[in-house]
């Protein structure tokens, strides 16, 4: 998760920003030699790991209580559960925050790097390569057909389920007796060593598991990865993020078959309010803007209880300020990297040019 931690970072950015603020509409009113760009709104991406468990009743489930003294369901069932939830942030263009960086003889801006969506990434320095998207997690699958290789000829020839169940139970108890005699050292074909004993016991266990599946059925488990995106809105701190059903899994926010998972956003007010000095315009504005993102707390709630809690910085909960025009005069060389998720300055260097 992208987090921009300390107040020191915000203080540093604040020191590098001037108090002047020129609205986008004003600065773009006249044609300029430059390049337009967007500042972002911060979007949240939740990655859900969902377990899907499918139960298929055994062919002889109806006889499980008679022979195994176990009650086994004879109805198939699919059940979903959320295993984990992670969160990351990314930026989407804020169409209300479009600016034009001035690239002309009066300013030192020679390179302006933007994302494919038009978000400002860097000035006078090549930005690092964007990280590759993580590969989806592989599915975990349990075998569901272990019994087939172990069906005896007698069982296969049984005329009905009752006869097949009786034969399967006899073979199951015979296997357990064989294992018991092996362990006690009373078997007719005693193993020659410990390794052979483990091998013989392993084969008996496989056969027993296969026969038990005829009564108990099988359960296969898949692990699925799902992504849910949302853009926090300061004017709407609560919303239904998605719905989740034990029987249908993840559903859309308006599908009432699932229980709602609500997202609750709390503005932690980490950015100081603007002062009167913000209204003063500074000479030589280069059209470069950065965001002082505000810190927010994110709570996911299901059935009235908080299930996950995150904290991060979001552009729309902060404010926009111009970068000091002194950094862009021809006497200095300034390099800036921006965070495309929040619009904040990540790194900045400025040096006097050699005469």
C-alpha positions in Angstrom: 0.0 0.0 0.0 1.4 3.4 -0.9 1.7 5.5 2.2 3.3 8.9 2.6 4.2 8.9 6.2 5.4 11.8 8.2 4.5 15.4 8.9 8.1 16.2 8.0 7.4 15.2 4.4 4.4 17.5 4.3 6.3 20.3 6.0 9.1 19.9 3.4 6.7 20.1 0.5 5.0 23.0 2.1 8.4 24.9 2.4 9.0 24.3 -1.3 5.6 25.5 -2.3 4.7 29.2 -2.6 1.7 30.6 -1.0 0.3 31.8 -4.3 -2.5 29.9 -6.0 -3.7 30.6 -9.5 -6.9 28.7 -10.6 -6.6 26.4 -13.6 -9.1 28.4 -15.5 -7.1 31.6 -15.0 -3.7 30.2 -15.9 -5.1 28.6 -19.0 -7.1 31.6 -20.2 -4.4 32.7 -22.6 -2.3 30.6 -25.0 1.0 29.5 -23.4 4.1 27.7 -24.6 3.8 24.7 -22.4 2.3 21.3 -21.7 -1.0 20.6 -19.9 -1.3 17.9 -17.3 -3.7 16.6 -14.7 -3.3 16.2 -11.0 -4.9 13.1 -9.6 -7.7 11.9 -7.5 -6.6 9.0 -5.3 -8.4 5.8 -6.0 -8.4 2.8 -3.7 -7.9 -0.8 -5.0 -9.0 -3.6 -2.8 -7.7 -7.1 -3.6 -9.9 -9.8 -2.2 -8.7 -13.4 -1.7 -11.9 -15.5 -1.8 -12.1 -19.2 -1.0 -14.7 -21.2 -3.0 -15.5 -24.6 -1.4 -17.6 -27.1 -3.4 -19.0 -30.2 -1.7 -20.1 -33.2 -3.9 -21.9 -35.9 -1.9 -20.6 -39.4 -2.1 -22.3 -42.0 -4.2 -23.0 -44.0 -1.0 -23.8 -41.0 1.3 -27.2 -42.5 2.2 -25.4 -45.5 3.8 -22.8 -43.5 5.8 -24.7 -43.6 9.1 -25.4 -47.3 8.8 -21.8 -48.3 8.2 -19.6 -45.4 9.5 -21.9 -44.1 12.2 -21.6 -40.7 10.5 -24.3 -38.3 9.3 -23.3 -37.1 5.9 -25.2 -34.6 3.7 -26.5 -36.0 0.4 -27.0 -32.5 -1.1 -24.2 -30.7 -3.1 -23.1 -27.3 -1.7 -20.9 -24.4 -2.8 -19.7 -22.0 -0.1 -17.6 -18.8 -0.4 -15.6 -17.0 2.3 -13.3 -14.0 2.2 -9.8 -15.1 3.3 -8.0 -11.7 3.2 -8.3 -8.1 1.9 -5.4 -6.0 0.9 -5.4 -2.4 -0.4 -3.2 -0.2 -2.7 -3.7 3.2 -4.2 -3.4 4.7 -7.7 -4.2 7.9 -9.3 -7.0 8.8 -11.8 -7.0 12.2 -13.6 -9.0 14.9 -11.8 -10.6 16.8 -14.7 -11.1 19.8 -12.3 -7.4 20.0 -11.8 -5.7 20.6 -15.1 -2.8 22.9 -15.4 -0.2 24.0 -18.0 3.5 23.9 -17.2 5.3 26.7 -19.0 8.0 25.6 -21.3 9.6 28.8 -22.7 12.7 30.9 -22.6 11.9 32.2 -19.1 11.8 28.9 -17.4 14.1 25.9 -17.0 11.5 23.2 -17.7 13.0 21.1 -20.5 11.4 17.7 -19.8 7.8 17.1 -18.7 6.9 13.4 -18.1 3.3 12.3 -17.9 1.5 9.0 -17.5 -0.6 7.7 -20.4 -3.6 9.2 -18.7 -2.0 12.7 -18.5 -0.9 12.6 -14.8 2.2 14.6 -14.0 5.1 12.2 -13.2 8.3 14.1 -13.4 10.0 17.4 -14.4 13.6 17.5 -15.9 14.2 13.8 -14.9 13.1 10.5 -16.2 10.7 8.8 -13.8 11.3 5.2 -12.7 9.6 2.5 -14.7 6.1 1.7 -13.5 5.9 -1.5 -11.5 4.5 -4.5 -13.3 1.1 -5.7 -12.2 1.3 -8.7 -9.9 0.4 -12.0 -11.5 -2.9 -13.4 -10.3 -2.5 -16.0 -7.6 -2.7 -19.6 -8.8 -5.8 -21.6 -7.8 -5.6 -24.2 -5.1 -7.5 -27.2 -6.2 -8.2 -30.4 -4.2 -8.5 -33.8 -6.1 -12.1 -34.9 -6.4 -11.8 -38.4 -8.0 -9.6 -40.3 -5.7 -11.9 -43.3 -5.4 -12.1 -44.4 -9.0 -8.7 -46.2 -9.2 -9.5 -48.3 -6.1 -12.9 -49.7 -6.9 -12.8 -53.4 -6.8 -14.3 -55.7 -9.5 -16.8 -56.9 -6.9 -17.9 -53.4 -6.1 -18.2 -52.4 -9.8 -20.4 -55.4 -10.4 -22.7 -54.8 -7.5 -26.3 -54.7 -8.7 -27.5 -51.8 -6.5 -26.2 -49.1 -4.1 -27.0 -51.1 -1.0 -24.9 -54.0 -2.1 -22.1 -51.7 -3.2 -22.2 -50.0 0.2 -21.9 -53.3 2.0 -18.9 -54.4 -0.1 -17.2 -51.0 0.3 -17.7 -51.1 4.1 -16.3 -54.7 4.3 -13.2 -53.6 2.3 -12.8 -50.5 4.4 -12.8 -52.5 7.7 -10.4 -55.1 6.1 -8.0 -52.2 5.2 -8.0 -50.9 8.8 -7.4 -54.4 10.1 -4.4 -54.9 7.7 -2.9 -51.6 8.9 -3.4 -52.5 12.5 -1.6 -55.9 12.0 1.2 -54.2 10.1 1.8 -51.8 12.9 1.8 -54.6 15.5 4.2 -56.7 13.3 1.6 -59.5 12.9 1.1 -59.2 9.1 1.8 -62.3 7.0 3.9 -60.2 4.6 5.9 -58.2 7.1 8.0 -55.3 5.7 11.7 -55.8 5.6 12.5 -52.4 7.0 11.1 -49.0 8.2 11.0 -47.5 4.7 9.0 -50.4 3.3 6.6 -50.2 6.3 6.0 -46.5 5.6 5.4 -47.3 1.9 2.9 -50.1 2.7 1.1 -47.9 5.3 0.9 -45.0 2.8 -0.8 -47.2 0.2 -3.3 -48.5 2.8 -4.1 -44.9 3.7 -4.7 -44.0 0.1 -7.1 -46.9 -0.4 -9.0 -46.0 2.8 -9.3 -42.3 1.8 -10.7 -43.4 -1.6 -13.3 -45.7 0.0 -14.3 -43.1 2.5 -15.0 -40.6 -0.3 -17.8 -43.0 -1.6 -19.6 -42.3 1.7 -18.4 -38.8 2.8 -18.1 -37.2 -0.6 -15.5 -34.8 -1.8 -14.8 -31.2 -1.2 -12.7 -29.1 -3.7 -11.3 -25.8 -2.7 -10.4 -23.0 -5.1 -8.7 -19.7 -4.1 -9.9 -16.8 -6.3 -8.5 -13.3 -6.5 -10.8 -10.4 -7.1 -10.2 -6.6 -7.4 -12.6 -3.9 -6.4 -11.9 -0.2 -7.1 -13.4 2.9 -5.6 -12.6 6.6 -5.5 -13.2 8.2 -2.0 -15.4 11.2 -2.1 -15.1 13.8 0.7 -18.8 14.6 0.3 -19.8 10.9 0.7 -17.8 9.3 3.5 -19.9 6.1 3.5 -21.0 3.8 0.8 -21.6 0.1 -0.1 -18.4 -1.1 -1.6 -19.7 -4.5 -2.6 -21.9 -7.3 -1.4 -20.9 -10.8 -0.4 -23.0 -14.0 -0.3 -21.9 -17.2 1.4 -23.6 -19.1 -1.5 -22.8 -16.8 -4.5 -19.6 -15.1 -3.5 -18.8 -11.5 -4.5 -21.8 -9.6 -5.9 -22.3 -6.1 -7.1 -23.3 -3.3 -4.7 -26.9 -3.3 -5.9 -27.4 -7.1 -5.8 -29.4 -7.8 -2.6 -28.6 -11.5 -2.6 -25.4 -10.6 -0.7 -24.7 -8.9 2.6 -23.3 -5.4 2.2 -19.7 -4.5 2.8 -19.6 -0.8 3.6 -16.6 1.5 3.2 -16.3 4.3 5.8 -13.8 7.1 5.1 -12.6 9.3 7.9 -10.7 12.5 7.1 -7.9 12.8 9.7 -7.3 16.5 8.8 -3.6 16.1 8.5 -3.2 19.1 6.2 -3.4 22.6 7.8 -6.0 24.9 6.4 -4.9 27.5 3.8 -4.0 31.0 5.1 -4.7 34.4 3.7 -1.3 34.4 2.1 -2.5 31.8 -0.3 -4.4 34.5 -2.2 -1.2 36.4 -3.2 0.2 35.8 -6.6 3.9 35.3 -7.1 5.7 36.7 -10.2 7.1 34.1 -12.6 4.7 31.3 -11.9 5.8 28.3 -14.0 2.4 26.6 -13.9 3.7 23.6 -11.8 1.3 22.4 -9.2 1.6 19.8 -6.5 -0.8 18.3 -4.0 -0.5 18.3 -0.2 -2.5 15.1 0.3 -4.6 14.5 3.3 -4.5 11.5 5.5 -7.6 9.3 5.7 -8.7 6.2 7.6 -10.5 3.5 5.7 -12.8 1.1 7.5 -14.5 -1.9 5.8 -17.5 -3.1 7.7 -19.7 -6.2 7.4 -22.6 -7.1 9.6 -22.0 -4.0 11.7 -18.4 -4.9 12.5 -15.2 -3.6 11.2 -13.3 -6.3 9.3 -10.4 -4.4 7.9 -8.8 -1.0 8.6 -6.3 0.9 6.5 -4.7 4.4 6.5 -3.3 6.2 3.5 -3.0 9.7 1.9 -5.5 10.9 -0.7 -5.2 13.9 -3.0 -8.9 14.9 -2.8 -8.6 15.3 1.0 -5.7 17.8 0.8 -5.1 20.9 -1.2 -3.3 22.1 -4.3 -0.4 24.6 -4.2 2.0 26.0 -6.8 5.6 25.0 -6.7 7.9 28.0 -5.9 8.6 29.8 -9.2 12.2 30.4 -8.0 12.9 26.7 -8.7 12.2 27.2 -12.4 14.3 30.2 -13.3 17.1 29.8 -15.8 19.8 30.1 -13.1 19.0 26.8 -11.4 18.5 23.2 -12.4 15.5 21.6 -10.7 14.4 18.0 -10.9 11.1 16.8 -9.4 9.5 13.4 -9.1 5.8 13.3 -8.3 3.6 10.5 -6.9 0.9 9.8 -9.4 -1.4 8.3 -6.7 -1.5 11.5 -4.6 0.0 14.3 -6.6 2.6 14.9 -3.9 6.3 15.7 -4.5 8.3 12.6 -3.8 11.8 13.9 -4.4 13.1 17.3 -5.5 16.7 18.6 -6.1 17.7 22.1 -7.2 21.2 23.3 -7.9 22.7 26.5 -9.2 23.9 26.2 -12.7 27.6 26.7 -13.4 28.3 30.0 -15.1 
